[in-house]
């Protein structure tokens, strides 16, 4: 288990009911953490077009997590 901070933006923030939270997780990658957060905050839904950043840098869903990381989750953005 490790401690990370998860920050939520836009619709994800609304679904989580908070802008950020520090959690203990057994997730090994950003993708696993995202799945964990979708389970924890069911209103988030599993959005394939969502974006993730680790310590303020956009990354892939298979990026490894380390204790103390700050993970940012961005829902898909509709354009027009």
Rosetta blueprint (number, residue, H / E / L):
1 X L
2 X E
3 X E
4 X E
5 X E
6 X E
7 X E
8 X E
9 X L
10 X L
11 X H
12 X H
13 X H
14 X H
15 X H
16 X H
17 X L
18 X L
19 X L
20 X E
21 X E
22 X E
23 X E
24 X E
25 X E
26 X L
27 X L
28 X L
29 X E
30 X H
31 X H
32 X H
33 X H
34 X H
35 X H
36 X H
37 X H
38 X H
39 X H
40 X H
41 X L
42 X H
43 X H
44 X H
45 X L
46 X L
47 X L
48 X L
49 X L
50 X L
51 X E
52 X E
53 X E
54 X E
55 X L
56 X L
57 X E
58 X E
59 X E
60 X L
61 X L
62 X L
63 X L
64 X E
65 X L
66 X L
67 X L
68 X L
69 X L
70 X E
71 X E
72 X E
73 X E
74 X E
75 X L
76 X L
77 X L
78 X L
79 X L
80 X L
